[in-house]
Amino acid sequence: MAVKACKVCNYLTDEKKCPACGSDDLSLRWKGVIIIADSEKSAIAKEINIGKNGRYAITVE
């Protein structure tokens, strides 16, 4: 199954709905990956408004 990126929060998933925000607006067209292991301590996660650990696309079309 292809990995899709949520157009709302950029979370990467192979599910039909985004487990991070619940949106079903997903795209197969995305670029780059950022992995957040500890969203509470990560300066990058805070800078780009990520509140949940996981894999995120950098850009989503």
NUTI-611063 format. One record per residue (C-alpha): residue number from 1; residue in three letters; x, y, z. Coordinates in nm, 4 decimals. Example, Ala and Ser with C-alpha at 12.3 -4.5 7.8 and 13.67 -1.06 7.14 Angstrom:
2
R / num / residuo / c1 / c2 / c3
R / 1 / ALA / 1.2300 / -0.4500 / 0.7800 $
R / 2 / SER / 1.3670 / -0.1060 / 0.7140 $
//
This chain:
61
R / num / residuo / c1 / c2 / c3
R / 1 / MET / 0.0000 / 0.0000 / 0.0000 $
R / 2 / ALA / 0.1284 / 0.3470 / -0.0878 $
R / 3 / VAL / 0.2180 / 0.5969 / 0.1812 $
R / 4 / LYS / 0.0022 / 0.9105 / 0.1671 $
R / 5 / ALA / 0.0488 / 1.2501 / 0.3280 $
R / 6 / CYS / -0.2300 / 1.4382 / 0.5032 $
R / 7 / LYS / -0.2966 / 1.7712 / 0.3333 $
R / 8 / VAL / -0.3970 / 1.9238 / 0.6686 $
R / 9 / CYS / -0.1076 / 1.8262 / 0.8971 $
R / 10 / ASN / 0.1458 / 1.6504 / 0.6632 $
R / 11 / TYR / 0.1379 / 1.3266 / 0.8680 $
R / 12 / LEU / 0.2442 / 1.0217 / 0.6628 $
R / 13 / THR / 0.0126 / 0.7205 / 0.6726 $
R / 14 / ASP / -0.1080 / 0.4190 / 0.4782 $
R / 15 / GLU / -0.4551 / 0.4408 / 0.6330 $
R / 16 / LYS / -0.7692 / 0.5930 / 0.4770 $
R / 17 / LYS / -0.7856 / 0.8708 / 0.7395 $
R / 18 / CYS / -0.5067 / 1.0610 / 0.9078 $
R / 19 / PRO / -0.4466 / 0.9150 / 1.2551 $
R / 20 / ALA / -0.2992 / 1.2476 / 1.3706 $
R / 21 / CYS / -0.5834 / 1.4870 / 1.2834 $
R / 22 / GLY / -0.8655 / 1.2702 / 1.1449 $
R / 23 / SER / -0.8736 / 1.4286 / 0.7993 $
R / 24 / ASP / -0.9470 / 1.2141 / 0.4948 $
R / 25 / ASP / -0.7833 / 1.4669 / 0.2576 $
R / 26 / LEU / -0.4700 / 1.2651 / 0.1727 $
R / 27 / SER / -0.2261 / 1.2915 / -0.1176 $
R / 28 / LEU / 0.0164 / 1.0561 / -0.2887 $
R / 29 / ARG / 0.2129 / 1.3630 / -0.4045 $
R / 30 / TRP / 0.4525 / 1.4631 / -0.1280 $
R / 31 / LYS / 0.8258 / 1.5244 / -0.0823 $
R / 32 / GLY / 1.0746 / 1.4865 / 0.2006 $
R / 33 / VAL / 1.0372 / 1.3256 / 0.5409 $
R / 34 / ILE / 1.0856 / 1.4547 / 0.8922 $
R / 35 / ILE / 1.0618 / 1.2136 / 1.1838 $
R / 36 / ILE / 0.9557 / 1.3498 / 1.5211 $
R / 37 / ALA / 1.0498 / 1.1168 / 1.8080 $
R / 38 / ASP / 0.9668 / 1.3476 / 2.1002 $
R / 39 / SER / 0.7312 / 1.6290 / 2.0021 $
R / 40 / GLU / 0.7366 / 1.7800 / 2.3525 $
R / 41 / LYS / 1.1135 / 1.8379 / 2.3511 $
R / 42 / SER / 1.1766 / 1.8913 / 1.9789 $
R / 43 / ALA / 1.2503 / 2.2501 / 1.8777 $
R / 44 / ILE / 1.1728 / 2.1597 / 1.5154 $
R / 45 / ALA / 0.8327 / 2.0159 / 1.6113 $
R / 46 / LYS / 0.7475 / 2.3341 / 1.8000 $
R / 47 / GLU / 0.8656 / 2.5536 / 1.5114 $
R / 48 / ILE / 0.6423 / 2.3767 / 1.2573 $
R / 49 / ASN / 0.3494 / 2.3133 / 1.4965 $
R / 50 / ILE / 0.3716 / 1.9347 / 1.5307 $
R / 51 / GLY / 0.2201 / 1.7962 / 1.8494 $
R / 52 / LYS / 0.2319 / 1.4216 / 1.7781 $
R / 53 / ASN / 0.5285 / 1.1903 / 1.7256 $
R / 54 / GLY / 0.5551 / 1.0290 / 1.3837 $
R / 55 / ARG / 0.6635 / 1.0717 / 1.0203 $
R / 56 / TYR / 0.5689 / 1.3907 / 0.8354 $
R / 57 / ALA / 0.6083 / 1.5069 / 0.4778 $
R / 58 / ILE / 0.7952 / 1.8312 / 0.4275 $
R / 59 / THR / 0.5753 / 1.9372 / 0.1339 $
R / 60 / VAL / 0.2384 / 1.8031 / 0.0168 $
R / 61 / GLU / 0.0725 / 1.8777 / -0.3165 $
//
